[in-house]
């Protein structure tokens, strides 16, 4: 992985009992002056059902460590599982193993987080679900409700749906060969410049007219990228549905504003 001066460390601590480390946070100070820390509650792992916890720790000197706390039973279950959890399959290094407990872990395949080629049904569902959002954004803009409009436009339409379509674009362009990076962090370097500029132009301030224009640009960019992805995979974009949704959005935009 590419690293820089602000790269963090993801550390998994496998211990006999995680509870003392969760109850008393003093051990975090062994690594430096803690600036701020976020803690997960103890909760069952969604795959193995074994209690785990973790934290995100930012130190005052710039060091950042994300600790995951596992009981020994978790490592035992992973060692006999059919596949590694994604966070390990993406690549791991054993730093210290006093009991040799990690010796049975399978080696990573580095395939975790690589974009997977969508089926035609998944592609069509993704496009359809994206197009359910513009009418809601338009309604919020017509009512001058900034917060729900921004949440749906910037998070749902862009971060959830458009980001995934952009990752499919990259995956189909690169033969589904390598991860994009969490939260889309690697997209800027791997998308054509024209696509990235169009994405930047969908992010605007709070002014109402800007929001309407951002909605229009987001719909246009999604269609452009989705059509190209569909062409590569042999899937047809539902242009008629897109036109009907766009017409409905324009109808709301032309309505007299509320008083």
C-alpha positions in Angstrom: 0.0 0.0 0.0 1.1 3.6 -0.6 2.0 5.3 2.6 2.8 8.9 3.5 3.4 11.0 6.6 -0.2 10.7 7.8 -0.7 7.0 7.2 -2.2 5.2 10.1 -1.7 1.7 11.6 -4.5 -1.0 11.8 -3.5 -3.3 14.6 -5.4 -6.4 15.8 -4.7 -7.4 19.4 -5.7 -11.0 20.2 -5.9 -11.5 23.9 -7.4 -13.9 26.5 -9.9 -11.3 27.7 -10.7 -8.1 26.0 -12.8 -6.6 28.8 -9.9 -5.2 30.9 -8.5 -3.4 27.9 -12.0 -1.9 27.2 -12.6 -1.0 30.8 -9.3 0.7 31.4 -7.9 2.9 28.6 -4.6 3.7 30.2 -2.7 1.3 27.9 -3.3 3.6 25.0 -0.9 6.1 26.6 2.0 3.6 26.1 2.1 4.7 22.4 2.0 8.5 23.1 -0.1 11.4 24.2 -3.7 10.6 23.2 -5.3 13.5 21.5 -8.8 12.0 21.1 -10.1 8.4 20.9 -13.3 6.8 19.7 -14.4 3.4 21.2 -16.8 0.8 19.9 -18.8 -1.0 22.5 -18.2 -4.7 22.9 -20.4 -6.3 20.3 -20.6 -9.7 18.5 -18.7 -10.1 15.3 -21.3 -10.2 12.4 -19.8 -13.4 10.9 -18.6 -15.4 13.9 -20.8 -14.1 16.7 -17.9 -13.7 19.1 -17.6 -10.5 21.2 -15.1 -8.0 20.0 -14.3 -4.3 20.3 -12.0 -1.7 18.9 -11.0 2.0 18.9 -9.7 4.8 16.7 -6.9 6.7 18.4 -5.4 9.9 17.3 -2.2 10.8 19.1 -1.0 14.4 19.6 2.3 13.8 17.6 0.4 12.8 14.5 0.4 9.0 15.1 -2.9 7.3 14.5 -3.6 3.7 15.4 -6.9 1.8 14.9 -6.9 -1.1 17.4 -9.2 -4.1 17.0 -9.5 -6.3 20.1 -10.2 -10.0 19.6 -10.5 -12.8 22.1 -8.5 -15.9 21.4 -11.6 -17.7 20.2 -11.9 -15.4 17.3 -8.5 -16.3 15.9 -9.3 -20.0 16.4 -12.5 -19.6 14.4 -10.8 -17.7 11.6 -8.1 -20.3 11.4 -10.6 -23.0 10.4 -12.9 -20.8 8.4 -13.3 -21.3 4.6 -11.9 -17.9 4.0 -10.2 -15.0 5.8 -12.2 -11.9 6.8 -11.8 -9.2 4.3 -9.6 -7.1 6.6 -7.1 -9.9 6.7 -7.5 -11.1 3.2 -6.5 -7.6 2.0 -3.1 -8.4 3.5 -1.7 -8.8 7.0 1.6 -9.1 8.9 2.0 -11.0 12.2 4.1 -8.7 14.5 4.2 -10.8 17.6 2.8 -14.3 18.3 3.9 -15.6 21.7 1.8 -18.7 21.5 2.0 -19.5 17.8 -1.7 -19.0 17.5 -1.5 -17.3 14.1 0.5 -20.1 12.5 -2.7 -21.7 11.2 -4.0 -18.6 9.4 -4.3 -18.9 5.7 -2.2 -16.5 3.7 -4.0 -13.5 2.2 -5.1 -13.6 -1.4 -5.2 -9.7 -1.6 -8.5 -10.1 -3.4 -10.6 -8.4 -0.7 -12.1 -5.0 -1.7 -11.4 -5.5 -5.4 -14.5 -4.3 -7.2 -16.7 -7.2 -8.3 -18.3 -7.2 -11.7 -22.1 -6.7 -11.1 -24.7 -9.0 -12.6 -27.2 -7.4 -15.0 -29.8 -7.7 -12.3 -27.6 -5.9 -9.8 -26.7 -3.2 -12.3 -30.4 -2.5 -13.2 -31.4 -2.4 -9.5 -28.6 0.0 -8.7 -29.6 2.4 -11.5 -33.3 2.1 -10.5 -32.5 2.8 -6.9 -30.4 5.8 -7.8 -33.3 7.2 -9.8 -35.6 7.0 -6.8 -33.6 9.8 -5.0 -33.9 12.8 -7.4 -37.7 13.3 -6.8 -37.0 13.4 -3.0 -34.2 15.9 -3.4 -36.3 18.1 -5.7 -39.2 18.0 -3.1 -36.8 19.1 -0.4 -35.3 21.9 -2.5 -38.7 23.2 -3.4 -39.5 23.3 0.3 -36.1 25.0 1.0 -35.1 22.1 3.3 -31.4 22.2 3.0 -30.4 19.4 5.4 -32.5 16.5 4.0 -31.7 17.7 0.5 -28.0 17.7 1.1 -28.1 14.3 2.8 -29.9 12.6 -0.1 -27.9 14.4 -2.8 -24.4 14.3 -1.3 -24.6 11.1 0.6 -27.2 8.8 -1.0 -26.9 9.8 -4.6 -23.2 10.6 -4.8 -21.4 8.7 -2.0 -23.6 5.5 -2.2 -24.8 5.2 -5.8 -22.5 7.3 -7.9 -19.4 6.2 -6.1 -20.2 2.5 -6.6 -20.8 3.2 -10.3 -17.5 4.9 -10.6 -15.8 2.0 -8.9 -17.5 -0.3 -11.4 -16.1 1.9 -14.2 -12.6 1.6 -12.8 -13.0 -2.2 -12.2 -14.3 -2.7 -15.8 -11.5 -0.6 -17.1 -8.8 -2.4 -15.2 -10.1 -6.0 -15.5 -11.4 -6.1 -11.9 -7.8 -6.5 -10.7 -7.2 -4.2 -7.7 -9.0 -2.3 -4.9 -10.1 1.2 -5.3 -9.6 2.2 -1.7 -12.0 2.8 1.1 -14.5 5.6 0.7 -13.4 6.0 -2.9 -10.1 7.5 -1.9 -8.3 6.1 -5.0 -10.8 7.2 -7.6 -9.2 10.6 -8.5 -6.0 8.9 -9.7 -7.7 6.3 -11.7 -10.6 8.1 -13.4 -10.3 10.2 -16.5 -9.7 13.8 -15.7 -13.0 14.9 -17.4 -15.0 12.5 -15.1 -13.3 13.7 -12.0 -13.9 17.4 -12.9 -17.6 16.6 -13.5 -17.7 14.9 -10.1 -16.1 18.0 -8.4 -18.7 20.2 -10.0 -21.5 18.3 -8.3 -20.3 19.5 -4.9 -21.6 23.0 -4.1 -22.5 25.2 -1.2 -25.9 25.9 0.4 -27.4 28.3 -2.1 -30.7 26.9 -3.5 -29.9 27.5 -7.2 -26.6 25.8 -6.7 -28.4 22.7 -5.3 -30.7 22.5 -8.3 -27.7 22.6 -10.7 -25.8 20.1 -8.6 -28.8 17.7 -8.8 -28.9 18.1 -12.6 -25.1 17.5 -12.9 -25.2 14.5 -10.6 -28.0 12.8 -12.7 -26.1 13.6 -15.9 -22.8 12.2 -14.6 -24.4 9.1 -13.2 -26.0 8.4 -16.5 -22.8 9.0 -18.5 -20.8 6.6 -16.3 -23.5 4.0 -16.0 -24.1 3.9 -19.8 -20.4 3.3 -20.3 -20.3 0.6 -17.7 -23.4 -1.0 -19.2 -21.8 -0.9 -22.7 -18.7 -2.6 -21.4 -20.7 -5.3 -19.7 -23.5 -5.7 -22.3 -26.2 -4.1 -20.2 -28.7 -1.6 -21.4 -29.3 1.7 -19.4 -33.0 2.5 -18.8 -33.0 5.8 -20.7 -36.8 6.1 -20.8 -36.9 5.8 -17.0 -34.2 8.4 -16.6 -36.0 10.9 -18.9 -39.3 10.4 -17.0 -37.6 11.0 -13.6 -35.8 14.1 -15.0 -39.0 15.5 -16.4 -40.7 15.0 -13.0 -37.8 16.8 -11.2 -38.1 19.7 -13.7 -41.8 19.8 -13.1 -41.2 20.3 -9.3 -38.5 22.9 -10.0 -40.9 25.0 -12.1 -43.6 25.0 -9.4 -44.1 28.3 -7.5 -42.1 28.2 -4.3 -43.7 27.9 -0.9 -44.3 31.0 1.1 
